[in-house]
Amino acid sequence: MNCPRCQGLMATIRLEDAGNMTSCQLLPGWQCLLCGEVIDPGIAANRVGHHEPWRDRTRPRYLAGSGASKPKRTKPR
């Protein structure tokens, strides 16, 4: 399995569920060996159906002739 953040190698780990104070459960999970990203079944289920993050983290540019107009700036008085 490849890491969704850095495409590094993910290793299988066991995680403790601390939700119940009387007993402790071990859950399967994965941890990236490069960036440390941790994914468990709950995280994987929450990510289903979400869009991938933008790779360059910039806003989309306004294209000339696309019909989208750039917001107009007003001069302060």
C-alpha positions in Angstrom: 0.0 0.0 0.0 1.2 3.5 -0.9 0.8 6.5 1.4 -1.9 8.9 0.1 0.2 11.9 1.3 3.7 11.2 0.0 3.4 8.0 -2.0 5.8 6.3 0.5 5.6 2.7 1.8 2.9 2.0 4.4 3.6 -0.6 7.1 1.0 -2.5 9.1 0.7 -1.5 12.7 -1.6 -2.3 15.7 -3.4 0.6 17.3 -5.0 0.7 20.8 -8.6 1.8 21.1 -8.8 4.0 24.2 -12.5 4.6 23.9 -13.4 2.1 26.6 -11.5 2.5 29.9 -12.3 -1.0 31.2 -10.8 -3.0 28.2 -8.4 -2.1 25.5 -8.9 -3.3 21.9 -6.2 -3.6 19.3 -7.2 -2.3 15.8 -5.3 -2.8 12.6 -3.8 0.3 10.9 -1.1 1.5 8.6 1.7 4.0 9.1 3.9 5.6 6.4 7.6 4.9 6.9 8.5 8.3 5.3 6.1 10.9 6.5 4.4 9.2 9.5 0.8 9.4 8.2 -1.4 7.0 10.2 -4.5 5.4 8.7 -7.0 3.2 10.6 -10.3 1.7 9.4 -12.2 4.7 10.8 -10.0 7.2 8.9 -10.3 5.2 5.7 -14.1 5.1 6.0 -14.3 8.9 6.5 -12.2 9.6 3.5 -14.5 7.6 1.1 -16.2 10.0 -1.3 -14.1 13.0 -0.5 -12.1 14.9 -3.2 -8.3 14.6 -3.3 -6.5 17.6 -2.0 -4.9 20.0 -4.5 -1.3 19.0 -5.1 0.0 22.6 -5.5 -2.3 24.2 -2.9 -3.0 27.2 -5.2 -6.3 28.6 -6.2 -7.5 27.9 -9.8 -6.6 30.8 -12.2 -9.1 32.7 -14.1 -8.9 31.7 -17.8 -9.3 34.3 -20.5 -12.4 33.7 -22.6 -13.9 31.1 -20.2 -16.8 33.3 -19.2 -15.6 33.6 -15.7 -14.8 37.2 -14.8 -12.2 38.3 -12.3 -13.7 40.0 -9.3 -13.5 43.8 -9.6 -11.5 45.7 -6.9 -12.8 49.0 -5.7 -10.4 51.7 -4.7 -10.6 52.8 -1.1 -12.0 56.3 -0.6 
